[in-house]
Amino acid sequence: MKRVLVICEGLLIGSGIESILSREDDLLLMHNVLTTEPALKKEIESFRPDVIIIDENLNIWDLSRLLRFLKRVPAVRLMILAVHENRVQIIDKQDVLINELADFVNEVH
């Protein structure tokens, strides 16, 4: 079972992602609206996600510091959502155009 951590400042985006992915039997989801970088680090270390989905507008953590931190957890796949552009940036992978919900779900798997 793949562990997925959804980190969004806004409850609406995070809840929408959780609603979409909760239909997948092989995903264990955790959705958090955290407010500090240390809290995010602690959550990542304790939950040990395979995939982290994060809103690009998250102002809690500088992306370069997040990437340096995630180097210690190389199996983590980071998906950065650009909701207004229908894009998901997958770090160390590619930018993916999301036209349908199924496209998003496939990228999580």
N, CA, C and O atoms as CSV, one atom per row, in Angstrom:
chain,resi,resn,atom,element,x,y,z
A,1,MET,N,N,0.843,-1.171,0.000
A,1,MET,CA,C,0.000,0.000,0.000
A,1,MET,C,C,0.890,1.236,0.000
A,1,MET,O,O,1.822,1.345,0.798
A,2,LYS,N,N,0.595,2.160,-0.898
A,2,LYS,CA,C,1.370,3.387,-1.027
A,2,LYS,C,C,0.843,4.431,-0.047
A,2,LYS,O,O,-0.364,4.644,0.067
A,3,ARG,N,N,1.772,5.077,0.657
A,3,ARG,CA,C,1.419,6.104,1.640
A,3,ARG,C,C,1.535,7.475,0.972
A,3,ARG,O,O,2.576,7.816,0.410
A,4,VAL,N,N,0.448,8.261,1.038
A,4,VAL,CA,C,0.380,9.557,0.370
A,4,VAL,C,C,0.087,10.634,1.406
A,4,VAL,O,O,-0.896,10.552,2.142
A,5,LEU,N,N,0.951,11.644,1.454
A,5,LEU,CA,C,0.764,12.781,2.342
A,5,LEU,C,C,0.375,13.989,1.505
A,5,LEU,O,O,1.110,14.384,0.599
A,6,VAL,N,N,-0.776,14.575,1.804
A,6,VAL,CA,C,-1.271,15.756,1.099
A,6,VAL,C,C,-1.072,16.951,2.019
A,6,VAL,O,O,-1.587,16.985,3.136
A,7,ILE,N,N,-0.313,17.937,1.530
A,7,ILE,CA,C,-0.018,19.127,2.326
A,7,ILE,C,C,-0.507,20.350,1.561
A,7,ILE,O,O,0.041,20.705,0.518
A,8,CYS,N,N,-1.537,20.983,2.088
A,8,CYS,CA,C,-2.106,22.177,1.460
A,8,CYS,C,C,-2.485,23.166,2.553
A,8,CYS,O,O,-2.936,22.776,3.630
A,9,GLU,N,N,-2.296,24.455,2.262
A,9,GLU,CA,C,-2.707,25.476,3.227
A,9,GLU,C,C,-4.218,25.589,3.263
A,9,GLU,O,O,-4.810,25.760,4.329
A,10,GLY,N,N,-4.839,25.494,2.107
A,10,GLY,CA,C,-6.284,25.626,2.025
A,10,GLY,C,C,-6.983,24.293,2.185
A,10,GLY,O,O,-6.579,23.295,1.586
A,11,LEU,N,N,-8.001,24.276,2.970
A,11,LEU,CA,C,-8.749,23.051,3.214
A,11,LEU,C,C,-9.467,22.571,1.958
A,11,LEU,O,O,-9.635,21.366,1.769
A,12,LEU,N,N,-9.892,23.489,1.102
A,12,LEU,CA,C,-10.657,23.127,-0.092
A,12,LEU,C,C,-9.850,22.249,-1.049
A,12,LEU,O,O,-10.335,21.206,-1.487
A,13,ILE,N,N,-8.635,22.656,-1.374
A,13,ILE,CA,C,-7.798,21.884,-2.307
A,13,ILE,C,C,-7.442,20.534,-1.699
A,13,ILE,O,O,-7.575,19.499,-2.352
A,14,GLY,N,N,-6.997,20.545,-0.466
A,14,GLY,CA,C,-6.615,19.301,0.198
A,14,GLY,C,C,-7.773,18.327,0.316
A,14,GLY,O,O,-7.604,17.128,0.095
A,15,SER,N,N,-8.939,18.832,0.661
A,15,SER,CA,C,-10.116,17.969,0.778
A,15,SER,C,C,-10.523,17.409,-0.575
A,15,SER,O,O,-10.962,16.262,-0.665
A,16,GLY,N,N,-10.383,18.198,-1.617
A,16,GLY,CA,C,-10.708,17.723,-2.966
A,16,GLY,C,C,-9.780,16.606,-3.395
A,16,GLY,O,O,-10.228,15.602,-3.948
A,17,ILE,N,N,-8.494,16.770,-3.145
A,17,ILE,CA,C,-7.517,15.733,-3.484
A,17,ILE,C,C,-7.795,14.474,-2.679
A,17,ILE,O,O,-7.767,13.363,-3.210
A,18,GLU,N,N,-8.063,14.659,-1.392
A,18,GLU,CA,C,-8.357,13.515,-0.532
A,18,GLU,C,C,-9.603,12.782,-1.020
A,18,GLU,O,O,-9.640,11.552,-1.017
A,19,SER,N,N,-10.605,13.516,-1.433
A,19,SER,CA,C,-11.836,12.901,-1.936
A,19,SER,C,C,-11.569,12.078,-3.195
A,19,SER,O,O,-12.112,10.983,-3.346
A,20,ILE,N,N,-10.751,12.591,-4.081
A,20,ILE,CA,C,-10.430,11.888,-5.326
A,20,ILE,C,C,-9.628,10.620,-5.046
A,20,ILE,O,O,-9.941,9.552,-5.572
A,21,LEU,N,N,-8.594,10.742,-4.216
A,21,LEU,CA,C,-7.689,9.619,-3.994
A,21,LEU,C,C,-8.215,8.589,-2.999
A,21,LEU,O,O,-7.751,7.449,-2.991
A,22,SER,N,N,-9.170,8.971,-2.165
A,22,SER,CA,C,-9.701,8.026,-1.170
A,22,SER,C,C,-10.451,6.874,-1.827
A,22,SER,O,O,-10.721,5.867,-1.172
A,23,ARG,N,N,-10.786,6.998,-3.080
A,23,ARG,CA,C,-11.465,5.922,-3.819
A,23,ARG,C,C,-10.508,4.796,-4.206
A,23,ARG,O,O,-10.941,3.717,-4.612
A,24,GLU,N,N,-9.219,5.049,-4.080
A,24,GLU,CA,C,-8.207,4.077,-4.471
A,24,GLU,C,C,-7.875,3.176,-3.284
A,24,GLU,O,O,-7.406,3.653,-2.250
A,25,ASP,N,N,-8.117,1.886,-3.431
A,25,ASP,CA,C,-7.923,0.937,-2.334
A,25,ASP,C,C,-6.460,0.747,-1.937
A,25,ASP,O,O,-6.177,0.343,-0.809
A,26,ASP,N,N,-5.533,1.031,-2.844
A,26,ASP,CA,C,-4.123,0.766,-2.564
A,26,ASP,C,C,-3.363,1.991,-2.063
A,26,ASP,O,O,-2.132,1.997,-2.050
A,27,LEU,N,N,-4.096,3.032,-1.650
A,27,LEU,CA,C,-3.465,4.246,-1.131
A,27,LEU,C,C,-3.891,4.501,0.307
A,27,LEU,O,O,-5.075,4.438,0.637
A,28,LEU,N,N,-2.912,4.789,1.156
A,28,LEU,CA,C,-3.176,5.214,2.522
A,28,LEU,C,C,-2.919,6.715,2.566
A,28,LEU,O,O,-1.787,7.159,2.373
A,29,LEU,N,N,-3.961,7.494,2.819
A,29,LEU,CA,C,-3.872,8.951,2.733
A,29,LEU,C,C,-3.769,9.600,4.100
A,29,LEU,O,O,-4.366,9.154,5.079
A,30,MET,N,N,-2.984,10.676,4.128
A,30,MET,CA,C,-2.970,11.545,5.288
A,30,MET,C,C,-2.997,12.968,4.744
A,30,MET,O,O,-2.155,13.342,3.927
A,31,HIS,N,N,-3.952,13.751,5.192
A,31,HIS,CA,C,-4.095,15.130,4.750
A,31,HIS,C,C,-3.843,16.040,5.940
A,31,HIS,O,O,-4.489,15.914,6.980
A,32,ASN,N,N,-2.908,16.948,5.781
A,32,ASN,CA,C,-2.599,17.872,6.864
A,32,ASN,C,C,-2.528,19.297,6.368
A,32,ASN,O,O,-2.021,19.580,5.283
A,33,VAL,N,N,-3.043,20.176,7.179
A,33,VAL,CA,C,-2.891,21.604,6.961
A,33,VAL,C,C,-1.965,22.073,8.079
A,33,VAL,O,O,-2.417,22.445,9.162
A,34,LEU,N,N,-0.670,22.049,7.801
A,34,LEU,CA,C,0.331,22.369,8.813
A,34,LEU,C,C,0.808,23.808,8.644
A,34,LEU,O,O,0.704,24.388,7.564
A,35,THR,N,N,1.321,24.360,9.709
A,35,THR,CA,C,1.642,25.785,9.669
A,35,THR,C,C,3.120,26.110,9.778
A,35,THR,O,O,3.503,27.263,9.580
A,36,THR,N,N,3.962,25.137,10.087
A,36,THR,CA,C,5.383,25.441,10.240
A,36,THR,C,C,6.241,24.387,9.554
A,36,THR,O,O,5.821,23.245,9.369
A,37,GLU,N,N,7.428,24.786,9.189
A,37,GLU,CA,C,8.387,23.863,8.580
A,37,GLU,C,C,8.761,22.720,9.528
A,37,GLU,O,O,8.795,21.570,9.090
A,38,PRO,N,N,9.041,22.988,10.803
A,38,PRO,CA,C,9.343,21.869,11.709
A,38,PRO,C,C,8.192,20.864,11.818
A,38,PRO,O,O,8.434,19.661,11.923
A,39,ALA,N,N,6.949,21.342,11.793
A,39,ALA,CA,C,5.800,20.429,11.861
A,39,ALA,C,C,5.731,19.565,10.601
A,39,ALA,O,O,5.400,18.381,10.674
A,40,LEU,N,N,6.042,20.154,9.453
A,40,LEU,CA,C,6.057,19.380,8.208
A,40,LEU,C,C,7.147,18.314,8.245
A,40,LEU,O,O,6.908,17.169,7.862
A,41,LYS,N,N,8.336,18.681,8.703
A,41,LYS,CA,C,9.434,17.708,8.803
A,41,LYS,C,C,9.040,16.536,9.695
A,41,LYS,O,O,9.257,15.372,9.357
A,42,LYS,N,N,8.457,16.872,10.840
A,42,LYS,CA,C,8.040,15.827,11.782
A,42,LYS,C,C,6.995,14.910,11.149
A,42,LYS,O,O,7.054,13.691,11.312
A,43,GLU,N,N,6.051,15.488,10.436
A,43,GLU,CA,C,5.002,14.694,9.790
A,43,GLU,C,C,5.587,13.763,8.737
A,43,GLU,O,O,5.207,12.595,8.660
A,44,ILE,N,N,6.500,14.266,7.934
A,44,ILE,CA,C,7.136,13.447,6.897
A,44,ILE,C,C,7.943,12.323,7.528
A,44,ILE,O,O,7.890,11.183,7.069
A,45,GLU,N,N,8.683,12.640,8.572
A,45,GLU,CA,C,9.497,11.620,9.233
A,45,GLU,C,C,8.646,10.552,9.914
A,45,GLU,O,O,9.020,9.379,9.917
A,46,SER,N,N,7.518,10.933,10.485
A,46,SER,CA,C,6.702,9.941,11.197
A,46,SER,C,C,5.803,9.140,10.260
A,46,SER,O,O,5.628,7.939,10.466
A,47,PHE,N,N,5.231,9.768,9.242
A,47,PHE,CA,C,4.324,9.065,8.326
A,47,PHE,C,C,5.075,8.280,7.260
A,47,PHE,O,O,4.574,7.270,6.765
A,48,ARG,N,N,6.271,8.732,6.903
A,48,ARG,CA,C,7.112,8.096,5.877
A,48,ARG,C,C,6.357,7.860,4.562
A,48,ARG,O,O,6.194,6.720,4.127
A,49,PRO,N,N,5.906,8.939,3.944
A,49,PRO,CA,C,5.110,8.787,2.722
A,49,PRO,C,C,5.948,8.332,1.531
A,49,PRO,O,O,7.151,8.582,1.460
A,50,ASP,N,N,5.281,7.661,0.606
A,50,ASP,CA,C,5.877,7.321,-0.685
A,50,ASP,C,C,5.704,8.483,-1.653
A,50,ASP,O,O,6.538,8.715,-2.528
A,51,VAL,N,N,4.597,9.211,-1.478
A,51,VAL,CA,C,4.262,10.355,-2.325
A,51,VAL,C,C,3.858,11.514,-1.427
A,51,VAL,O,O,3.096,11.344,-0.475
A,52,ILE,N,N,4.384,12.705,-1.746
A,52,ILE,CA,C,3.943,13.932,-1.081
A,52,ILE,C,C,3.318,14.807,-2.151
A,52,ILE,O,O,3.940,15.105,-3.170
A,53,ILE,N,N,2.090,15.212,-1.911
A,53,ILE,CA,C,1.389,16.127,-2.818
A,53,ILE,C,C,1.295,17.456,-2.086
A,53,ILE,O,O,0.757,17.541,-0.982
A,54,ILE,N,N,1.829,18.495,-2.725
A,54,ILE,CA,C,1.913,19.800,-2.066
A,54,ILE,C,C,1.430,20.892,-3.024
A,54,ILE,O,O,1.721,20.854,-4.219
A,55,ASP,N,N,0.705,21.845,-2.496
A,55,ASP,CA,C,0.212,22.984,-3.264
A,55,ASP,C,C,1.382,23.925,-3.534
A,55,ASP,O,O,2.135,24.256,-2.618
A,56,GLU,N,N,1.543,24.360,-4.791
A,56,GLU,CA,C,2.665,25.247,-5.123
A,56,GLU,C,C,2.582,26.573,-4.381
A,56,GLU,O,O,3.591,27.265,-4.248
A,57,ASN,N,N,1.419,26.935,-3.904
A,57,ASN,CA,C,1.251,28.205,-3.195
A,57,ASN,C,C,1.541,28.088,-1.705
A,57,ASN,O,O,1.359,29.051,-0.961
A,58,LEU,N,N,1.984,26.930,-1.269
A,58,LEU,CA,C,2.297,26.729,0.142
A,58,LEU,C,C,3.483,27.614,0.514
A,58,LEU,O,O,4.575,27.459,-0.034
A,59,ASN,N,N,3.273,28.515,1.420
A,59,ASN,CA,C,4.312,29.477,1.796
A,59,ASN,C,C,5.045,29.091,3.065
A,59,ASN,O,O,5.835,29.875,3.591
A,60,ILE,N,N,4.789,27.892,3.560
A,60,ILE,CA,C,5.389,27.464,4.815
A,60,ILE,C,C,6.852,27.103,4.640
A,60,ILE,O,O,7.663,27.356,5.532
A,61,TRP,N,N,7.203,26.513,3.499
A,61,TRP,CA,C,8.513,25.913,3.336
A,61,TRP,C,C,9.075,26.301,1.976
A,61,TRP,O,O,8.416,26.114,0.954
A,62,ASP,N,N,10.273,26.834,1.959
A,62,ASP,CA,C,10.959,27.145,0.719
A,62,ASP,C,C,11.218,25.837,-0.034
A,62,ASP,O,O,11.704,24.871,0.554
A,63,LEU,N,N,10.903,25.802,-1.308
A,63,LEU,CA,C,11.008,24.568,-2.096
A,63,LEU,C,C,12.427,24.007,-2.099
A,63,LEU,O,O,12.602,22.790,-2.032
A,64,SER,N,N,13.439,24.862,-2.174
A,64,SER,CA,C,14.815,24.356,-2.194
A,64,SER,C,C,15.171,23.665,-0.873
A,64,SER,O,O,15.862,22.646,-0.878
A,65,ARG,N,N,14.708,24.206,0.251
A,65,ARG,CA,C,14.954,23.543,1.542
A,65,ARG,C,C,14.179,22.236,1.636
A,65,ARG,O,O,14.678,21.259,2.194
A,66,LEU,N,N,12.970,22.208,1.100
A,66,LEU,CA,C,12.186,20.973,1.090
A,66,LEU,C,C,12.902,19.894,0.291
A,66,LEU,O,O,12.982,18.748,0.733
A,67,LEU,N,N,13.423,20.246,-0.879
A,67,LEU,CA,C,14.121,19.267,-1.708
A,67,LEU,C,C,15.384,18.755,-1.024
A,67,LEU,O,O,15.690,17.565,-1.105
A,68,ARG,N,N,16.120,19.640,-0.350
A,68,ARG,CA,C,17.307,19.198,0.398
A,68,ARG,C,C,16.914,18.231,1.514
A,68,ARG,O,O,17.586,17.224,1.738
A,69,PHE,N,N,15.833,18.543,2.202
A,69,PHE,CA,C,15.356,17.654,3.259
A,69,PHE,C,C,14.945,16.295,2.688
A,69,PHE,O,O,15.236,15.259,3.286
A,70,LEU,N,N,14.275,16.295,1.544
A,70,LEU,CA,C,13.779,15.048,0.960
A,70,LEU,C,C,14.892,14.179,0.369
A,70,LEU,O,O,14.663,13.003,0.087
A,71,LYS,N,N,16.078,14.731,0.179
A,71,LYS,CA,C,17.204,13.915,-0.289
A,71,LYS,C,C,17.524,12.806,0.699
A,71,LYS,O,O,18.058,11.763,0.323
A,72,ARG,N,N,17.195,13.035,1.964
A,72,ARG,CA,C,17.411,11.999,2.979
A,72,ARG,C,C,16.378,10.884,2.883
A,72,ARG,O,O,16.536,9.823,3.487
A,73,VAL,N,N,15.320,11.135,2.118
A,73,VAL,CA,C,14.254,10.145,1.926
A,73,VAL,C,C,14.080,9.965,0.418
A,73,VAL,O,O,13.085,10.425,-0.143
A,74,PRO,N,N,15.032,9.302,-0.248
A,74,PRO,CA,C,15.054,9.278,-1.716
A,74,PRO,C,C,13.876,8.570,-2.373
A,74,PRO,O,O,13.616,8.791,-3.555
A,75,ALA,N,N,13.165,7.734,-1.648
A,75,ALA,CA,C,12.044,7.019,-2.270
A,75,ALA,C,C,10.797,7.886,-2.398
A,75,ALA,O,O,9.826,7.475,-3.033
A,76,VAL,N,N,10.806,9.062,-1.815
A,76,VAL,CA,C,9.627,9.927,-1.844
A,76,VAL,C,C,9.478,10.576,-3.217
A,76,VAL,O,O,10.437,11.104,-3.780
A,77,ARG,N,N,8.272,10.527,-3.736
A,77,ARG,CA,C,7.939,11.203,-4.984
A,77,ARG,C,C,7.204,12.478,-4.603
A,77,ARG,O,O,6.206,12.425,-3.883
A,78,LEU,N,N,7.679,13.613,-5.072
A,78,LEU,CA,C,7.086,14.902,-4.746
A,78,LEU,C,C,6.278,15.397,-5.933
A,78,LEU,O,O,6.796,15.540,-7.040
A,79,MET,N,N,4.992,15.657,-5.685
A,79,MET,CA,C,4.110,16.187,-6.722
A,79,MET,C,C,3.681,17.580,-6.279
A,79,MET,O,O,3.070,17.748,-5.224
A,80,ILE,N,N,4.011,18.586,-7.105
A,80,ILE,CA,C,3.668,19.968,-6.776
A,80,ILE,C,C,2.510,20.388,-7.670
A,80,ILE,O,O,2.618,20.373,-8.896
A,81,LEU,N,N,1.400,20.762,-7.040
A,81,LEU,CA,C,0.194,21.115,-7.774
A,81,LEU,C,C,0.196,22.583,-8.173
A,81,LEU,O,O,0.454,23.466,-7.354
A,82,ALA,N,N,-0.094,22.827,-9.436
A,82,ALA,CA,C,-0.362,24.171,-9.943
A,82,ALA,C,C,-1.807,24.134,-10.431
A,82,ALA,O,O,-2.068,23.987,-11.626
A,83,VAL,N,N,-2.728,24.267,-9.505
A,83,VAL,CA,C,-4.139,24.037,-9.783
A,83,VAL,C,C,-4.660,24.955,-10.885
A,83,VAL,O,O,-5.443,24.521,-11.731
A,84,HIS,N,N,-4.244,26.197,-10.885
A,84,HIS,CA,C,-4.756,27.154,-11.865
A,84,HIS,C,C,-4.279,26.864,-13.287
A,84,HIS,O,O,-4.855,27.395,-14.236
A,85,GLU,N,N,-3.258,26.048,-13.464
A,85,GLU,CA,C,-2.725,25.724,-14.792
A,85,GLU,C,C,-2.969,24.269,-15.190
A,85,GLU,O,O,-2.512,23.842,-16.250
A,86,ASN,N,N,-3.685,23.495,-14.358
A,86,ASN,CA,C,-3.902,22.065,-14.617
A,86,ASN,C,C,-2.585,21.315,-14.782
A,86,ASN,O,O,-2.490,20.400,-15.600
A,87,ARG,N,N,-1.580,21.694,-14.018
A,87,ARG,CA,C,-0.281,21.034,-14.109
A,87,ARG,C,C,0.120,20.454,-12.760
A,87,ARG,O,O,-0.200,20.995,-11.702
A,88,VAL,N,N,0.815,19.358,-12.835
A,88,VAL,CA,C,1.437,18.759,-11.667
A,88,VAL,C,C,2.904,18.579,-12.006
A,88,VAL,O,O,3.240,17.882,-12.964
A,89,GLN,N,N,3.779,19.200,-11.231
A,89,GLN,CA,C,5.207,19.032,-11.434
A,89,GLN,C,C,5.654,17.877,-10.558
A,89,GLN,O,O,5.448,17.890,-9.344
A,90,ILE,N,N,6.259,16.889,-11.172
A,90,ILE,CA,C,6.764,15.744,-10.432
A,90,ILE,C,C,8.280,15.888,-10.384
A,90,ILE,O,O,8.957,15.809,-11.409
A,91,ILE,N,N,8.792,16.097,-9.195
A,91,ILE,CA,C,10.223,16.344,-9.030
A,91,ILE,C,C,11.005,15.102,-9.447
A,91,ILE,O,O,10.680,13.979,-9.063
A,92,ASP,N,N,12.052,15.340,-10.248
A,92,ASP,CA,C,12.895,14.295,-10.825
A,92,ASP,C,C,12.157,13.445,-11.848
A,92,ASP,O,O,12.640,12.380,-12.233
A,93,LYS,N,N,11.028,13.890,-12.277
A,93,LYS,CA,C,10.278,13.151,-13.299
A,93,LYS,C,C,9.991,14.099,-14.459
A,93,LYS,O,O,10.832,14.284,-15.338
A,94,GLN,N,N,8.811,14.693,-14.457
A,94,GLN,CA,C,8.387,15.529,-15.578
A,94,GLN,C,C,7.202,16.384,-15.171
A,94,GLN,O,O,6.566,16.128,-14.149
A,95,ASP,N,N,6.906,17.399,-15.968
A,95,ASP,CA,C,5.659,18.128,-15.805
A,95,ASP,C,C,4.585,17.355,-16.550
A,95,ASP,O,O,4.823,16.858,-17.651
A,96,VAL,N,N,3.426,17.254,-15.964
A,96,VAL,CA,C,2.357,16.453,-16.542
A,96,VAL,C,C,1.112,17.312,-16.683
A,96,VAL,O,O,0.697,17.971,-15.730
A,97,LEU,N,N,0.520,17.308,-17.862
A,97,LEU,CA,C,-0.737,18.009,-18.072
A,97,LEU,C,C,-1.862,17.116,-17.588
A,97,LEU,O,O,-1.981,15.970,-18.021
A,98,ILE,N,N,-2.683,17.632,-16.695
A,98,ILE,CA,C,-3.795,16.882,-16.124
A,98,ILE,C,C,-5.080,17.369,-16.784
A,98,ILE,O,O,-5.544,18.479,-16.524
A,99,ASN,N,N,-5.647,16.521,-17.642
A,99,ASN,CA,C,-6.893,16.878,-18.302
A,99,ASN,C,C,-8.105,16.249,-17.635
A,99,ASN,O,O,-9.214,16.777,-17.724
A,100,GLU,N,N,-7.894,15.126,-16.968
A,100,GLU,CA,C,-8.982,14.413,-16.320
A,100,GLU,C,C,-8.521,13.949,-14.948
A,100,GLU,O,O,-7.322,13.850,-14.687
A,101,LEU,N,N,-9.473,13.666,-14.077
A,101,LEU,CA,C,-9.128,13.177,-12.741
A,101,LEU,C,C,-8.334,11.888,-12.819
A,101,LEU,O,O,-7.453,11.655,-11.992
A,102,ALA,N,N,-8.627,11.058,-13.783
A,102,ALA,CA,C,-7.909,9.785,-13.937
A,102,ALA,C,C,-6.421,10.028,-14.198
A,102,ALA,O,O,-5.581,9.249,-13.746
A,103,ASP,N,N,-6.087,11.097,-14.919
A,103,ASP,CA,C,-4.681,11.433,-15.161
A,103,ASP,C,C,-3.966,11.691,-13.840
A,103,ASP,O,O,-2.840,11.238,-13.635
A,104,PHE,N,N,-4.623,12.419,-12.951
A,104,PHE,CA,C,-4.040,12.738,-11.646
A,104,PHE,C,C,-3.836,11.467,-10.825
A,104,PHE,O,O,-2.768,11.257,-10.249
A,105,VAL,N,N,-4.858,10.627,-10.776
A,105,VAL,CA,C,-4.786,9.384,-10.003
A,105,VAL,C,C,-3.671,8.502,-10.544
A,105,VAL,O,O,-2.937,7.895,-9.764
A,106,ASN,N,N,-3.527,8.419,-11.863
A,106,ASN,CA,C,-2.472,7.598,-12.473
A,106,ASN,C,C,-1.091,8.082,-12.088
A,106,ASN,O,O,-0.186,7.269,-11.901
A,107,GLU,N,N,-0.906,9.387,-11.964
A,107,GLU,CA,C,0.398,9.933,-11.590
A,107,GLU,C,C,0.734,9.640,-10.139
A,107,GLU,O,O,1.910,9.511,-9.799
A,108,VAL,N,N,-0.262,9.532,-9.276
A,108,VAL,CA,C,-0.018,9.182,-7.876
A,108,VAL,C,C,0.466,7.748,-7.783
A,108,VAL,O,O,1.349,7.432,-6.985
A,109,HIS,N,N,-0.116,6.878,-8.605
A,109,HIS,CA,C,0.302,5.461,-8.602
A,109,HIS,C,C,1.663,5.365,-9.217
A,109,HIS,O,O,2.217,4.271,-9.322
